Structure formats: structure tokens, C-alpha cells
Amino acid sequence: MNKIANFSTQRLPGDNFLSGALLGLMVSGSTNLNAFESNQKTKQEAIKDTIKFSLQTAIATGFAVKTANNIVSKNYSSALLNLAVGASLIYLTQKI
């Protein structure tokens, strides 16, 4: 029961960046394909939105893992910095 409360700092942000990109690709790809097929988006809009969402999901998962590792290590200033950088990068990609 004690193992439930234990956390690891061994999660690799790069691995989770890739997982997030794939997750975003699956979710956004299927959503945008549906929007394209129902003439709600052009092909170019659907592709752009899919790529953008995949990148944002990758950034979010990568920085979330890095932030979580910082919190577990009690490195709170780095956690706040990583959280801010991740949120800023997502904001910037929204402007693309």
C-alpha cells in the first residue's frame, strides 16, 4: 500500500514528448479528418490544425513530466520555471 504514494523521478521528458505528439496526432488527426470529410475544413486547414495540436500536446506532456520530476525532487523553482516555459511554448504555437 505504501508504494502507491511513492513517485519516481525516472520519467524521461523526451519519451513523453514523443508520446504526447503521437497522442495529439491520433486525437487531432481523427477529429480533423472528420471535419475535412464533412466540408467544415479544407485539407490544408485540417493538416495545419493536426500538426499544431500534435506539437502542443507533445510540449504539454514533455514539460508536465519535467515539472513533475522537479516537484518530486522538491526542486520547486525549476518546477515553476518548466511550467512557465511549457505554457509559453504552447501559447506561441497557438500563434502559428
C-alpha positions, 0 to 999 in steps of 0.5 A: 500500500505504501508504494502507491504514494511513492513517485519516481523521478525516472520519467524521461521528458523526451519519451513523453514528448514523443508520446504526447505528439503521437497522442495529439496526432491520433486525437487531432488527426481523427477529429480533423479528418472528420471535419475535412470529410464533412466540408467544415475544413479544407485539407490544408486547414485540417493538416495545419490544425493536426500538426499544431495540436500534435506539437502542443500536446507533445510540449504539454506532456514533455514539460508536465513530466519535467515539472513533475520530476522537479516537484518530486525532487522538491526542486520547486523553482525549476518546477515553476520555471518548466511550467512557465516555459511549457505554457509559453511554448504552447501559447506561441504555437497557438500563434502559428 
